[in-house]
Amino acid sequence: MNEVVSSQLLRDWPLPDVDDDGGKSARGTVVVIGGAIDTPGAVLLAGLAALRVGAGKLTLATAAGTAATLAVAVPESAVTPLPVTSSGALGADAVAECTPLLEGATALVLGPGMRDPDQTRDLVRGVLQAVGEETTIVLDALALTCGAIDEELRARIGKRVVATPNRTEASYLLDGDAPDDDLEAARAVASRLGTVVAMRSCIVSPDGRAWVDQSGDSGLGTSGSGDVLAGAIAGLAARGASPEQSAVWGAHLHAEAGERLSARIGRLGYLARELLDELPQVLTQLER
């Protein structure tokens, strides 16, 4: 069964209550692991998106050469420097530094800004083997396509994962044979991975349920936009939403933020970082 996402559908499926007397820990902790020596911005965008939808605490883990700059750019976050390979990519040597961060993670974003598939494969596999059993995992970008997730890992973590492939990544995951229709492509990826999939305007769960969001426009196809989406989904999961609810709400917030910018700036030309300021405003409207 396919459901069309609307404001009413979301109001009938409210996010978990926020304890007005609770501190930041009550809204969960998001850990973002990603980037490379030349792509720290992906981690920044994902992390700030998580905070903008209400996550309580944030830790960013990225290439050591950019960590200090990132810590200044995002003073709301703890930042952990990770070792890099000779090419500036994160690799298996970073697993040891990542493992302690996972102990307190309510939600994990893994993959934004990563490069070098071989090195990423070892890192992703090591992190996913170490992540706790209660952590919701958002797999993005190269973390999805590096080949790290085998049958054993899929069985262990699949029900806690939201995958956020774009069309190119979906095609890769489906051995180059992705259906032209976005919904059918998302269904195929969900079936292949055994996870929730948020792809463009379509969200599909492993059991076949599907939601189609008709918000958003072509302006969302801009550099960094997918990092914002991944972070928003993780932030909602940190607050206690299920993987399905996090994906549906996160995709809608992302799309509506784009629509607001499109009306104000134009369909093309707004920036991914500008989506961040729109997220809490859209969220507030929906939660009234």
Salt bridges, closest charged atoms under 4 A:
ASP38 OD1 - ARG115 NE 2.98
ASP118 OD1 - ARG121 NH1 3.16
GLU151 OE2 - ARG154 NH1 2.68
ASP175 OD2 - ARG192 NH1 3.32
ASP182 OD1 - ARG167 NH1 3.02
ASP182 OD2 - ARG200 NE 2.72
GLU184 OE2 - ARG187 NE 3.77
ASP207 OD2 - ARG209 NE 3.06
ASP213 OD2 - HIS252 ND1 2.78
GLU244 OE2 - ARG209 NH2 3.45
GLU256 OE2 - HIS252 NE2 3.85
ASP277 OD1 - ARG52 NH2 2.76
GLU278 OE1 - ARG260 NE 2.77
GLU278 OE2 - ARG264 NH2 2.68
GLU287 OE2 - ARG239 NH2 3.39
